[in-house]
């Protein structure tokens, strides 16, 4: 029997240790808040825990056969306020199974006194075996630091670990790990709630460099890399300044949240900005200034990460040296673009743009060499007024946009290296510009580049399956670079005040004129910028079954080229706002609007009656496939008016007819659900004797089961029955069994529609972080419909749980009858449109309209 690992510690001693630790941590926090010395905070936090662990180890008479080792960030001697204390308890091989209960008691003591310990217990041979299998374990052990216990055992471990480390495999694994980590954040730093530690350009990118450097024996500090000739003293100072800035933000986040929190979420941006002395000005909110500083640091970190990983690659593969000439000024060196002369860019500034063009024209090149990147960073100020006025440079920039391949990568690189914002000064002003519209999740510049990427995807055959119509139209479009210019300028005036579409149009026209575009092409680019919101607004807010809507939109569009260009830009724009905003329903709305308008522009549409007859005929064909013939539904169709046949598509008419034939005068509510033919969500049909509270009941039901209402079509038959169709979706749960959900909706919703079931109140839920911290003013417009007794209500407001139910209850209480509803949720922003009237289809009086507007403003 071996000696026990740990003696019992009295409860009063645990309390003393806990109080001591809390007292010391409070003093460290107070010192940091008064001095803002982040490096000292991290060092003293680590030293405090070192001393506590060593004292506990000594007091508890721990076996001298084992070693206590700090690993991970704690192993580096950097400990953030609420970070885990990563420990390795190292055992000799002969004791690896002998001390489980004792070690458990030891770790329990650590937790009892308030240390958030992340620990592993391994023998020497287990450490080596696990490190070989798991890159995370290997990285943690690489940063190990002896604390107390058996030092000889630790030294033996270090010797064997370093000997077993495969430097090449470690490098390749860390590069792959970084690529995967970046992919989790969509390969962008410019999220509105970035992760200071893990996002591209975060602290982890700097740590990755030092891990690889340490594995190569080059040192584990920026000073060591200076001695190795990998960076200059000036670069080391820049790196350390930005590293300290990110570390300061992370430390303050921990203190603000009183937990481990590495995301710059909206909850803390305002408080953090205030702590740092930022003050809201007429042009920028305090939080925007905070985030702009963060993005600047993250941008530099990404830049230096790219350079140093290249240089470390050369150290690992020194024998690789293959140079091929590209032209008189540039070579390809190991798959990277390299200038033949170190002074090329200074003497010939046009070579700056040429370098990006060459990357497009030579797909075998994976990027720029470290030397070229450094030179580019030094000379980017040469992209000035004289540079922009050069005819050669104007041609080069347009050539970059006209290339068949690599346009997205070229512009992303130009933005990352600061060239794009210098060449187009208006673009430079929106780099790192926050957006407070509740649906964008990227900064303005990142959104613009996402839109351009989406347009480029239409050009690539491998992505043609995603948007077949868009890919076909793009392939036939005469000058795709005009679409790219529309993308670059469509949001370029965000943050200036005023209408960004109008202001951006001026910028676009000025650019096109300066670059010698024809009048026709210049006008197209400017029109796209000015009109880039019109198609999405029309599709998502207007009644597309109304011929007057299509005719008005067609008059606005004017010709087929404009329609194709605006459709492509609109699809790319919506998809570029947020991964959650685009869905098949929006795709279908836009496609329907595009196709209907194109037919009208080609004079291939026969008016309202022809459209109604066409839909009826297509429905008849579908019904015949189910053995349903005209005489079976003739009496039912007589109860449906023209508006019904124009509002619903032929396949919906056939579905309704087939399901309702045996229920035409049903006294019970009929509810049927199916997967939406459009591809996203569930389509639900409700057929019931019409009454005022139907919409409210249906809204409450779907909200309480966690489904969003995307669209609602409300129709009342000539014999007083409601035929209501709801398209609903639940994006939060991909594991749902739709067969069960469809059955549940059909049964439970039918029960809720019985008169005997009380009307439930709107759902009350937690408002999202973005809504809570983004001031957003409700927008309301109520106008009379030209073609009926109805009014059209448009509301734009911050989305929240129960919003639609609350609106439905308001309509019910004010005696307002709802005809149609278009529910458009963009992230956390609701843009809903309703066609309404007084009861019995009568027009709302002016007094009723005013009362509705007042209630909306007061309640929302």
ZAMARGU-4260 file (C-alpha; in steps of 0.2 Angstrom, whole numbers, plus 5000, padded with zeros to 4 digits):
<rodrens>
0) 5000/5000/5000 | 5007/5017/4995 | 5005/5032/5007 | 4989/5042/5005 | 4990/5056/4993
5) 4981/5069/5003 | 4976/5073/5021 | 4959/5080/5025 | 4958/5098/5026 | 4947/5106/5039
10) 4931/5115/5033 | 4937/5131/5042 | 4953/5131/5033 | 4944/5129/5016 | 4934/5145/5021
15) 4950/5154/5025 | 4958/5149/5009 | 4943/5154/4999 | 4941/5171/5008 | 4960/5174/5005
20) 4958/5170/4986 | 4943/5182/4984 | 4952/5196/4994 | 4967/5195/4983 | 4957/5194/4967
25) 4947/5209/4972 | 4963/5218/4975 | 4970/5213/4958 | 4953/5219/4950 | 4954/5236/4959
30) 4972/5238/4953 | 4968/5234/4935 | 4953/5246/4935 | 4964/5260/4941 | 4980/5256/4930
35) 4973/5247/4915 | 4989/5237/4916 | 4983/5221/4907 | 5000/5212/4906 | 5003/5214/4925
40) 4985/5208/4929 | 4988/5192/4919 | 5005/5189/4927 | 4999/5193/4945 | 4983/5182/4943
45) 4994/5167/4937 | 5006/5171/4952 | 4992/5171/4964 | 4986/5154/4959 | 5003/5147/4958
50) 5006/5152/4977 | 4989/5146/4982 | 4992/5129/4974 | 5009/5127/4981 | 5004/5131/4998
55) 4989/5119/4998 | 5001/5106/4991 | 5013/5108/5005 | 4999/5110/5018 | 4991/5094/5013
60) 5007/5083/5013 | 5005/5078/4995 | 5015/5063/4989 | 5032/5068/4983 | 5031/5055/4969
65) 5019/5065/4958 | 5021/5082/4950 | 5008/5097/4948 | 5010/5105/4931 | 5002/5121/4924
70) 4997/5119/4906 | 4988/5129/4892 | 4986/5147/4895 | 4990/5145/4913 | 5005/5136/4908
75) 5011/5152/4899 | 5009/5162/4915 | 4994/5171/4908 | 4978/5169/4918 | 4962/5179/4914
80) 4950/5183/4928 | 4938/5169/4925 | 4948/5157/4914 | 4950/5139/4919 | 4965/5134/4929
85) 4972/5121/4917 | 4982/5108/4927 | 4991/5091/4924 | 4993/5080/4938 | 5008/5069/4932
90) 5010/5052/4940 | 5025/5039/4938 | 5019/5025/4927 | 5019/5013/4941 | 5006/5023/4951
95) 4994/5027/4936 | 4980/5017/4943 | 4983/5018/4962 | 4977/5036/4967 | 4960/5040/4959
100) 4951/5043/4975 | 4965/5053/4982 | 4967/5064/4967 | 4948/5067/4966 | 4949/5073/4984
105) 4963/5085/4980 | 4954/5093/4965 | 4938/5094/4976 | 4949/5105/4988 | 4954/5116/4973
110) 4935/5119/4968 | 4930/5121/4987 | 4941/5136/4988 | 4935/5144/4972 | 4947/5139/4959
115) 4939/5134/4942 | 4951/5119/4938 | 4952/5110/4922 | 4963/5095/4926 | 4969/5079/4919
120) 4978/5065/4928 | 4990/5055/4917 | 5005/5045/4919 | 5021/5049/4909 | 5017/5036/4896
125) 4999/5041/4895 | 5004/5059/4892 | 5015/5054/4877 | 5002/5043/4870 | 4988/5056/4871
130) 4999/5069/4864 | 5002/5059/4849 | 4984/5056/4846 | 4976/5073/4850 | 4983/5090/4844
135) 4974/5099/4858 | 4983/5089/4871 | 4999/5091/4862 | 4997/5110/4862 | 4993/5111/4881
140) 5008/5101/4885 | 5019/5111/4874 | 5016/5126/4886 | 5018/5116/4902 | 5026/5124/4917
145) 5032/5115/4933 | 5023/5121/4949 | 5027/5109/4963 | 5030/5091/4967 | 5042/5079/4959
150) 5053/5090/4948 | 5063/5076/4941 | 5048/5067/4935 | 5043/5084/4926 | 5060/5085/4918
155) 5059/5068/4912 | 5042/5071/4904 | 5049/5087/4896 | 5063/5078/4888 | 5053/5064/4881
160) 5039/5075/4875 | 5051/5086/4865 | 5060/5071/4858 | 5043/5064/4853 | 5036/5080/4845
165) 5035/5079/4826 | 5037/5097/4821 | 5030/5095/4803 | 5015/5086/4809 | 5012/5098/4823
170) 5013/5113/4810 | 5001/5105/4798 | 4989/5101/4812 | 4989/5118/4819 | 4986/5126/4801
175) 4971/5114/4799 | 4965/5118/4816 | 4965/5137/4812 | 4956/5135/4796 | 4943/5125/4804
180) 4941/5138/4818 | 4940/5152/4806 | 4927/5143/4796 | 4916/5142/4812 | 4915/5161/4811
185) 4912/5161/4792 | 4930/5166/4789 | 4927/5184/4795 | 4932/5195/4809 | 4918/5207/4805
190) 4904/5200/4814 | 4894/5212/4825 | 4897/5201/4840 | 4915/5194/4837 | 4924/5182/4848
195) 4940/5191/4855 | 4949/5174/4857 | 4943/5163/4843 | 4938/5174/4829 | 4949/5177/4814
200) 4961/5190/4820 | 4958/5185/4838 | 4971/5181/4851 | 4971/5163/4846 | 4979/5168/4829
205) 4994/5175/4839 | 4995/5161/4850 | 4995/5149/4835 | 5011/5158/4829 | 5020/5156/4845
210) 5015/5138/4847 | 5023/5133/4831 | 5038/5144/4835 | 5040/5135/4851 | 5039/5118/4843
215) 5053/5123/4831 | 5064/5129/4845 | 5063/5147/4839 | 5056/5154/4856 | 5040/5158/4863
220) 5039/5177/4863 | 5039/5191/4850 | 5057/5196/4856 | 5063/5179/4852 | 5056/5180/4834
225) 5065/5197/4832 | 5081/5188/4837 | 5077/5174/4824 | 5075/5187/4811 | 5057/5183/4808
230) 5050/5200/4812 | 5058/5217/4815 | 5058/5226/4832 | 5045/5238/4825 | 5034/5224/4820
235) 5036/5216/4837 | 5030/5232/4846 | 5015/5233/4834 | 5011/5215/4838 | 5012/5217/4856
240) 5002/5233/4856 | 4987/5225/4847 | 4989/5209/4858 | 4988/5220/4874 | 4973/5229/4867
245) 4964/5212/4864 | 4969/5205/4880 | 4963/5221/4889 | 4946/5219/4881 | 4945/5201/4886
250) 4949/5205/4904 | 4937/5219/4905 | 4923/5207/4897 | 4927/5194/4911 | 4925/5207/4924
255) 4909/5215/4916 | 4900/5198/4915 | 4907/5190/4931 | 4911/5175/4921 | 4922/5168/4907
260) 4915/5178/4892 | 4926/5180/4876 | 4912/5187/4865 | 4910/5206/4862 | 4891/5204/4863
265) 4879/5218/4863 | 4875/5217/4882 | 4893/5223/4886 | 4898/5234/4871 | 4890/5250/4878
270) 4897/5247/4896 | 4914/5243/4889 | 4914/5258/4878 | 4910/5269/4893 | 4924/5261/4903
275) 4937/5265/4889 | 4931/5283/4888 | 4922/5283/4872 | 4908/5296/4870 | 4894/5296/4857
280) 4896/5309/4844 | 4885/5315/4830 | 4893/5303/4818 | 4897/5288/4829 | 4890/5280/4844
285) 4902/5276/4858 | 4900/5257/4855 | 4904/5259/4837 | 4921/5268/4841 | 4925/5253/4853
290) 4921/5240/4839 | 4931/5250/4826 | 4946/5249/4837 | 4944/5231/4839 | 4942/5228/4821
295) 4958/5238/4818 | 4968/5226/4830 | 4960/5211/4823 | 4964/5216/4805 | 4982/5218/4810
300) 4983/5202/4819 | 4976/5193/4803 | 4989/5202/4793 | 5004/5197/4804 | 4997/5179/4806
305) 4997/5177/4787 | 5015/5183/4786 | 5022/5173/4800 | 5014/5157/4796 | 5022/5159/4778
310) 5039/5162/4786 | 5037/5147/4798 | 5032/5136/4784 | 5049/5141/4775 | 5058/5136/4791
315) 5050/5119/4792 | 5052/5116/4773 | 5069/5124/4769 | 5072/5113/4754 | 5057/5120/4745
320) 5062/5134/4733 | 5054/5135/4716 | 5054/5151/4707 | 5046/5154/4690 | 5045/5170/4681
325) 5027/5178/4678 | 5032/5194/4669 | 5046/5207/4670 | 5041/5213/4687 | 5034/5197/4697
330) 5039/5179/4700 | 5030/5164/4707 | 5040/5158/4722 | 5034/5142/4730 | 5016/5146/4724
335) 5017/5164/4730 | 5018/5180/4721 | 5034/5189/4724 | 5041/5205/4717 | 5057/5204/4707
340) 5063/5220/4716 | 5061/5225/4734 | 5058/5243/4728 | 5046/5238/4714 | 5030/5245/4722
345) 5038/5261/4728 | 5045/5265/4710 | 5030/5259/4701 | 5014/5261/4712 | 5003/5253/4698
350) 5011/5237/4702 | 5001/5237/4718 | 4985/5234/4708 | 4994/5223/4696 | 4999/5211/4710
355) 4980/5208/4713 | 4976/5206/4695 | 4990/5193/4693 | 4983/5182/4707 | 4967/5181/4698
360) 4975/5177/4682 | 4986/5163/4689 | 4976/5152/4700 | 4991/5141/4704 | 4996/5156/4716
365) 4989/5154/4733 | 4994/5172/4739 | 5007/5185/4741 | 5024/5181/4748 | 5028/5188/4765
370) 5041/5201/4758 | 5027/5207/4746 | 5014/5208/4759 | 5026/5218/4770 | 5030/5230/4756
375) 5012/5232/4752 | 5009/5237/4770 | 5022/5250/4770 | 5017/5258/4753 | 4998/5257/4754
380) 4998/5276/4757 | 5004/5278/4739 | 4986/5274/4734 | 4982/5292/4735 | 4973/5305/4724
385) 4986/5305/4710 | 4986/5286/4710 | 4967/5286/4708 | 4967/5298/4694 | 4980/5288/4684
390) 4972/5281/4668 | 4982/5265/4670 | 4976/5262/4687 | 4958/5264/4682 | 4960/5251/4669
395) 4969/5239/4681 | 4955/5241/4694 | 4941/5238/4681 | 4952/5223/4674 | 4952/5216/4692
400) 4933/5216/4691 | 4932/5209/4674 | 4942/5193/4677 | 4932/5176/4675 | 4940/5170/4691
405) 4946/5176/4708 | 4936/5192/4709 | 4930/5189/4727 | 4947/5184/4733 | 4955/5199/4725
410) 4943/5211/4733 | 4944/5203/4750 | 4963/5204/4749 | 4962/5222/4744 | 4951/5226/4759
415) 4961/5216/4771 | 4977/5225/4766 | 4969/5242/4766 | 4970/5245/4747 | 4952/5244/4742
420) 4947/5258/4755 | 4962/5269/4749 | 4957/5267/4730 | 4938/5270/4734 | 4939/5282/4749
425) 4920/5280/4752 | 4923/5262/4754 | 4937/5266/4767 | 4924/5275/4778 | 4913/5260/4780
430) 4927/5247/4784 | 4922/5241/4802 | 4906/5251/4801 | 4893/5244/4813 | 4875/5241/4807
435) 4861/5244/4819 | 4846/5239/4809 | 4843/5223/4818 | 4845/5211/4803 | 4863/5213/4797
440) 4876/5203/4807 | 4891/5209/4798 | 4900/5226/4797 | 4895/5236/4781 | 4911/5232/4772
445) 4910/5213/4776 | 4892/5213/4770 | 4896/5221/4754 | 4910/5208/4750 | 4897/5195/4755
450) 4885/5201/4742 | 4899/5202/4729 | 4904/5184/4734 | 4885/5178/4731 | 4885/5186/4714
455) 4901/5177/4710 | 4893/5160/4715 | 4880/5163/4701 | 4895/5163/4689 | 4902/5146/4695
460) 4895/5130/4687 | 4898/5120/4703 | 4886/5131/4712 | 4872/5131/4698 | 4861/5119/4708
465) 4859/5132/4722 | 4850/5145/4712 | 4847/5138/4694 | 4838/5153/4688 | 4851/5165/4695
470) 4865/5155/4687 | 4856/5155/4670 | 4853/5174/4670 | 4870/5178/4676 | 4878/5167/4662
475) 4868/5177/4649 | 4871/5194/4657 | 4882/5205/4646 | 4893/5214/4658 | 4894/5205/4675
480) 4907/5218/4682 | 4893/5231/4682 | 4884/5220/4695 | 4899/5219/4705 | 4900/5238/4705
485) 4882/5239/4710 | 4886/5227/4725 | 4902/5238/4730 | 4892/5254/4730 | 4874/5248/4736
490) 4878/5251/4754 | 4893/5262/4753 | 4884/5277/4761 | 4879/5268/4777 | 4882/5278/4792
495) 4883/5295/4784 | 4865/5300/4789 | 4852/5303/4775 | 4846/5290/4763 | 4861/5278/4759
500) 4853/5273/4743 | 4853/5291/4736 | 4870/5296/4743 | 4877/5280/4736 | 4870/5284/4719
505) 4880/5300/4719 | 4896/5290/4723 | 4893/5277/4710 | 4890/5289/4696 | 4906/5299/4700
510) 4916/5282/4700 | 4908/5276/4684 | 4911/5293/4675 | 4929/5294/4681 | 4932/5276/4675
515) 4926/5280/4658 | 4910/5269/4658 | 4897/5272/4644 | 4882/5282/4649 | 4871/5267/4648
520) 4882/5256/4659 | 4884/5271/4672 | 4866/5273/4673 | 4863/5255/4676 | 4875/5254/4690
525) 4868/5270/4698 | 4850/5264/4696 | 4855/5247/4704 | 4862/5257/4719 | 4847/5269/4721
530) 4834/5254/4718 | 4843/5240/4727 | 4829/5239/4741 | 4814/5240/4729 | 4812/5222/4723
535) 4813/5214/4740 | 4801/5227/4747 | 4789/5224/4733 | 4790/5205/4735 | 4789/5204/4753
540) 4776/5218/4757 | 4765/5219/4742 | 4751/5208/4736 | 4758/5200/4721 | 4742/5193/4716
545) 4736/5210/4712 | 4739/5214/4694 | 4741/5233/4698 | 4756/5229/4709 | 4765/5220/4695
550) 4761/5233/4682 | 4767/5247/4694 | 4783/5237/4697 | 4786/5234/4678 | 4784/5253/4675
555) 4797/5256/4688 | 4809/5243/4680 | 4807/5249/4662 | 4816/5235/4653 | 4822/5217/4654
560) 4841/5221/4657 | 4836/5231/4673 | 4825/5217/4679 | 4838/5204/4677 | 4852/5215/4685
565) 4840/5220/4700 | 4834/5202/4703 | 4852/5195/4704 | 4858/5209/4715 | 4843/5207/4727
570) 4845/5189/4729 | 4864/5191/4733 | 4860/5206/4744 | 4847/5197/4755 | 4858/5181/4757
575) 4873/5193/4762 | 4864/5200/4777 | 4864/5185/4789 | 4865/5166/4787 | 4847/5166/4795
580) 4838/5179/4784 | 4837/5169/4768 | 4824/5155/4765 | 4815/5146/4752 | 4799/5157/4755
585) 4809/5173/4751 | 4817/5165/4736 | 4800/5160/4729 | 4792/5177/4732 | 4807/5185/4722
590) 4806/5172/4708 | 4788/5174/4706 | 4789/5193/4705 | 4803/5191/4693 | 4794/5179/4681
595) 4778/5188/4682 | 4786/5205/4678 | 4797/5197/4664 | 4781/5191/4656 | 4773/5208/4657
600) 4788/5216/4650 | 4788/5204/4635 | 4770/5207/4633 | 4767/5189/4636 | 4753/5191/4650
605) 4735/5193/4646 | 4728/5203/4661 | 4718/5198/4676 | 4705/5187/4669 | 4717/5177/4658
610) 4728/5174/4673 | 4713/5168/4684 | 4708/5156/4670 | 4726/5150/4668 | 4727/5146/4687
615) 4710/5137/4686 | 4715/5126/4671 | 4732/5121/4679 | 4722/5117/4695 | 4710/5106/4685
620) 4724/5096/4677 | 4732/5093/4695 | 4715/5088/4702 | 4712/5076/4687 | 4728/5066/4692
625) 4718/5062/4709 | 4703/5057/4699 | 4693/5073/4704 | 4683/5080/4689 | 4675/5096/4686
630) 4657/5092/4692 | 4664/5087/4709 | 4670/5104/4713 | 4660/5116/4702 | 4648/5121/4716
635) 4663/5124/4728 | 4672/5135/4716 | 4656/5146/4713 | 4658/5150/4732 | 4676/5157/4728
640) 4678/5174/4720 | 4691/5181/4708 | 4702/5187/4722 | 4704/5169/4729 | 4710/5163/4712
645) 4722/5177/4710 | 4729/5175/4728 | 4733/5157/4727 | 4744/5147/4715 | 4736/5133/4705
650) 4744/5119/4715 | 4737/5128/4731 | 4720/5129/4723 | 4720/5110/4719 | 4726/5106/4737
655) 4712/5116/4745 | 4699/5109/4733 | 4704/5091/4735 | 4704/5092/4754 | 4688/5102/4757
660) 4676/5094/4745 | 4669/5083/4758 | 4669/5098/4771 | 4661/5112/4762 | 4648/5115/4776
665) 4658/5108/4790 | 4653/5114/4807 | 4670/5108/4814 | 4686/5117/4810 | 4696/5109/4797
670) 4715/5110/4798 | 4727/5102/4786 | 4746/5103/4786 | 4760/5098/4773 | 4778/5102/4770
675) 4779/5118/4759 | 4781/5114/4741 | 4793/5129/4740 | 4805/5120/4751 | 4805/5128/4768
680) 4793/5127/4782 | 4775/5120/4784 | 4760/5125/4774 | 4744/5125/4785 | 4726/5126/4778
685) 4712/5132/4790 | 4694/5130/4785 | 4681/5136/4797 | 4665/5147/4798 | 4672/5165/4798
690) 4674/5174/4815 | 4683/5189/4821 | 4696/5180/4833 | 4703/5168/4820 | 4719/5177/4816
695) 4723/5180/4834 | 4720/5161/4839 | 4731/5155/4825 | 4745/5167/4829 | 4745/5162/4847
700) 4745/5144/4843 | 4760/5144/4832 | 4770/5156/4843 | 4767/5145/4858 | 4774/5129/4849
705) 4789/5139/4843 | 4785/5142/4825 | 4787/5158/4815 | 4774/5164/4803 | 4781/5168/4787
710) 4765/5172/4777 | 4747/5172/4780 | 4733/5172/4767 | 4716/5176/4773 | 4701/5174/4762
715) 4682/5173/4766 | 4671/5163/4754 | 4654/5169/4748 | 4645/5157/4760 | 4655/5164/4775
720) 4669/5152/4778 | 4687/5157/4781 | 4700/5149/4770 | 4716/5154/4778 | 4733/5148/4773
725) 4748/5150/4784 | 4767/5146/4780 | 4776/5143/4796 | 4794/5138/4800 | 4805/5133/4814
730) 4823/5136/4811 | 4829/5131/4828 | 4826/5112/4827 | 4833/5102/4813 | 4829/5085/4822
735) 4810/5087/4821 | 4800/5073/4815 | 4789/5082/4802 | 4776/5068/4801 | 4773/5070/4820
740) 4773/5089/4819 | 4760/5089/4805 | 4748/5078/4814 | 4751/5088/4830 | 4747/5105/4821
745) 4731/5097/4813 | 4724/5090/4829 | 4729/5104/4842 | 4725/5119/4831 | 4708/5112/4827
750) 4705/5111/4846 | 4711/5129/4849 | 4699/5135/4836 | 4683/5129/4845 | 4672/5142/4853
755) 4673/5134/4869 | 4692/5136/4870 | 4697/5153/4878 | 4708/5164/4868 | 4725/5164/4875
760) 4736/5179/4878 | 4751/5184/4867 | 4767/5175/4872 | 4779/5184/4883 | 4797/5180/4880
765) 4815/5186/4882 | 4820/5200/4870 | 4836/5196/4860 | 4852/5205/4865 | 4853/5215/4849
770) 4835/5221/4851 | 4838/5226/4869 | 4854/5236/4866 | 4849/5243/4849 | 4838/5259/4849
775) 4826/5256/4835 | 4811/5267/4831 | 4795/5260/4825 | 4789/5265/4808 | 4771/5265/4803
780) 4762/5269/4787 | 4743/5267/4784 | 4736/5271/4766 | 4720/5268/4757 | 4721/5254/4744
785) 4717/5262/4726 | 4708/5246/4720 | 4697/5242/4735 | 4689/5248/4752 | 4704/5241/4761
790) 4719/5250/4769 | 4737/5244/4768 | 4746/5244/4785 | 4765/5243/4785 | 4775/5242/4801
795) 4793/5240/4804 | 4798/5237/4822 | 4810/5227/4833 | 4805/5208/4833 | 4801/5200/4849
800) 4791/5185/4856 | 4773/5186/4854 | 4774/5201/4842 | 4761/5195/4829 | 4749/5189/4842
805) 4749/5206/4850 | 4746/5214/4834 | 4731/5201/4831 | 4724/5205/4848 | 4725/5224/4844
810) 4715/5221/4827 | 4702/5211/4837 | 4700/5224/4850 | 4698/5238/4837 | 4686/5229/4826
815) 4698/5228/4812 | 4695/5214/4799 | 4711/5207/4791 | 4712/5201/4773 | 4730/5197/4770
820) 4746/5197/4780 | 4764/5197/4774 | 4776/5193/4789 | 4794/5197/4785 | 4806/5194/4798
825) 4824/5200/4794 | 4835/5194/4809 | 4828/5204/4824 | 4818/5216/4813 | 4800/5213/4808
830) 4793/5221/4792 | 4775/5216/4791 | 4761/5221/4779 | 4743/5219/4782 | 4728/5223/4771
835) 4714/5228/4783 | 4696/5235/4783 | 4682/5238/4795 | 4670/5224/4798 | 4660/5218/4783
840) 4673/5225/4771 | 4669/5243/4774 | 4682/5256/4773 | 4690/5262/4789 | 4685/5279/4795
845) 4699/5292/4797 | 4696/5291/4816 | 4699/5272/4816 | 4715/5274/4806 | 4721/5287/4819
850) 4716/5277/4833 | 4726/5262/4826 | 4741/5272/4823 | 4741/5279/4841 | 4738/5261/4848
855) 4753/5254/4838 | 4764/5269/4844 | 4759/5267/4862 | 4760/5248/4863 | 4776/5244/4853
</rodrens>
